[in-house]
């Protein structure tokens, strides 16, 4: 996804101008969101990761 983002946005992340860096970061984030919108639901065969310490509930 990052490689398909606009070139100016990829280069803009490293410029000195703070406003341009912020605009570039926004463009990169928008591209990531755009790419994730087409992803299907999680695979039901994938194991669940229990973060609350209560395994098996």
ABEGO torsion letter per residue (X at the ends): XAAABBAAAAAAAABABAAAAAAAAAAAAAAAAAAAAABBBBBAABBBBBAAGBBGX
